[in-house]
């Protein structure tokens, strides 16, 4: 082979061009290029001289999803509900002749829905409490049980717990047993998330 293939053409100054530069180009040496020093790569906002326009730029319209990287509360997404003393609330039921029950069902169902994003919610629970109150022991037991299930825990109550209310009321103490079990389970759930009595 001829040695002519290995010879570099001298530049206009009589010296061979530096590595990476084509003969006859007017590109300054790497040490004189703006924003680039020894060992540095072009970053966002800097266009490399040997790359097409837009190379190294972040994609257009790219946005990080909302809430990305943020930890969610254990077992739910929203605020933690209030712990309500079983004894005091039973007393309020009796003193108000059941009117407190409407408030109780409204608040507990609303707190569960805000926390988990699922369930009846306060307004619907209040309407049911006023017109068909006998269904709420079933729905409340179900919703409290679902809070536990979403958290990966065994549910201590369910819709079937409502059977203590009806037909449990035929043995008089049935509704009290239902309430102690259901309100207790709800309180234990809120306490497990840091709520205080």
C-alpha positions in Angstrom: 0.0 0.0 0.0 1.1 3.5 -0.6 2.0 5.9 2.2 -0.1 8.5 0.5 -3.3 7.1 2.1 -1.9 7.7 5.6 -0.7 11.2 5.1 -2.9 14.0 6.2 -3.4 17.1 4.1 -1.8 20.1 5.7 -4.1 22.9 6.7 -3.7 26.5 5.4 -1.2 27.3 8.2 1.0 24.3 7.1 0.1 22.1 10.1 -2.2 19.1 10.1 -5.6 19.8 11.6 -6.2 18.6 15.2 -8.0 15.3 15.7 -11.7 15.4 15.1 -11.5 18.4 12.8 -11.9 18.1 9.0 -9.3 19.7 6.8 -10.2 23.2 5.7 -12.8 23.8 8.5 -12.7 27.0 10.5 -13.7 25.4 13.8 -11.7 26.6 16.8 -9.9 24.1 19.0 -11.9 22.4 21.8 -10.2 24.5 24.5 -11.6 27.7 22.9 -15.1 26.5 22.4 -17.6 28.3 24.7 -19.1 26.4 27.6 -16.9 23.4 27.1 -13.7 22.6 28.9 -11.5 19.5 29.1 -13.6 16.4 30.0 -17.0 18.2 29.9 -19.9 17.1 27.8 -22.4 19.5 26.3 -25.4 19.7 28.7 -29.0 20.8 28.3 -29.1 24.2 26.6 -25.7 23.7 25.0 -25.6 22.4 21.4 -22.6 20.2 20.5 -20.8 21.4 17.4 -20.9 18.0 15.8 -24.6 17.2 16.7 -27.8 18.1 14.9 -29.9 21.0 16.3 -32.0 20.0 19.3 -29.7 17.1 20.3 -29.4 16.8 24.1 -32.5 19.0 24.7 -35.3 17.6 27.0 -38.3 16.3 25.1 -41.0 18.9 24.2 -44.1 18.7 26.4 -42.5 16.4 29.0 -43.9 16.9 32.5 -43.4 15.0 35.7 -46.6 13.4 36.9 -48.2 15.1 39.9 -47.5 13.4 43.2 -44.6 11.5 41.7 -42.1 10.5 44.4 -44.5 11.5 47.2 -45.3 9.0 49.9 -49.0 8.3 50.5 -50.3 7.8 54.0 -50.4 4.1 55.0 -53.7 2.6 53.8 -55.2 5.6 52.2 -54.7 8.9 50.4 -56.5 11.6 52.4 -56.7 13.0 55.9 -57.0 10.8 59.0 -60.4 10.7 60.7 -61.3 11.4 64.3 -61.3 8.9 67.1 -64.7 8.9 68.9 -65.2 7.4 72.4 -67.6 4.5 72.2 -69.1 5.2 75.6 -69.5 9.0 75.1 -71.1 8.5 71.7 -73.6 5.9 73.1 -74.5 8.5 75.7 -75.0 11.2 73.1 -77.3 8.8 71.1 -79.5 8.3 74.2 -79.5 12.0 75.3 -80.4 13.3 71.9 -83.0 10.5 71.2 -81.0 9.3 68.2 -80.5 12.7 66.6 -76.7 12.4 67.3 -76.8 9.3 65.1 -77.4 11.3 62.0 -74.4 13.5 62.8 -72.3 10.4 63.6 -73.1 8.6 60.3 -72.6 11.8 58.3 -69.1 12.5 59.8 -67.8 9.0 59.9 -68.8 8.2 56.3 -67.4 11.5 55.1 -64.1 11.0 56.9 -63.8 7.5 55.4 -64.5 8.8 51.9 -62.0 11.6 52.1 -59.4 9.2 53.4 -59.9 6.4 51.0 -61.6 8.1 48.0 -64.3 5.4 48.1 -67.6 4.9 49.9 -70.9 6.7 50.4 -69.7 10.0 51.7 -71.4 12.2 54.3 -74.4 13.6 52.4 -75.6 10.2 51.1 -75.1 8.6 54.5 -77.2 11.4 56.1 -80.0 10.9 53.7 -80.0 7.1 54.3 -79.8 7.7 58.1 -83.0 9.9 57.9 -85.1 7.8 55.6 -83.8 4.2 55.7 -81.5 4.1 58.7 -81.5 0.3 59.1 -79.2 0.0 56.1 -76.3 2.0 57.5 -75.0 -0.6 60.0 -74.4 -2.8 56.9 -72.8 -0.1 54.8 -70.7 1.2 57.7 -69.4 -2.2 58.6 -68.5 -2.8 54.9 -66.7 0.5 54.6 -64.7 0.1 57.8 -63.7 -3.4 56.7 -62.6 -2.0 53.3 -60.3 0.5 55.0 -58.4 -2.5 56.6 -58.4 -4.5 53.3 -56.9 -1.6 51.4 -54.1 -1.3 54.0 -53.4 -5.0 53.6 -54.8 -5.9 57.0 -57.4 -8.4 58.1 -60.8 -6.7 58.4 -62.3 -7.1 61.9 -65.8 -6.0 60.7 -67.8 -6.3 57.4 -71.3 -5.9 56.1 -72.2 -9.1 57.9 -71.5 -7.3 61.2 -74.7 -5.3 60.5 -76.6 -8.4 61.4 -76.0 -7.6 65.0 -78.1 -4.5 64.5 -80.9 -6.2 62.6 -82.2 -8.7 63.4 -79.9 -8.4 66.4 -82.2 -5.7 67.9 -84.6 -8.6 68.7 -82.3 -9.5 71.5 -82.1 -5.8 72.6 -78.3 -5.7 73.1 -77.6 -6.5 69.4 -77.3 -2.9 68.2 -74.9 -2.1 71.1 -72.7 -5.1 70.2 -72.7 -3.9 66.5 -71.8 -0.3 67.6 -69.0 -1.4 70.0 -67.5 -3.7 67.3 -67.8 -1.2 64.4 -66.9 2.0 66.1 -64.0 0.2 67.9 -62.6 -1.1 64.6 -62.8 2.4 63.1 -61.1 4.0 66.1 -58.3 1.3 66.0 -57.8 2.0 62.3 -57.4 5.8 62.8 -55.2 5.2 65.8 -52.9 3.0 63.7 -52.4 6.0 61.5 -51.5 8.3 64.4 -54.8 9.7 65.5 -55.2 10.4 69.2 -58.5 10.1 71.3 
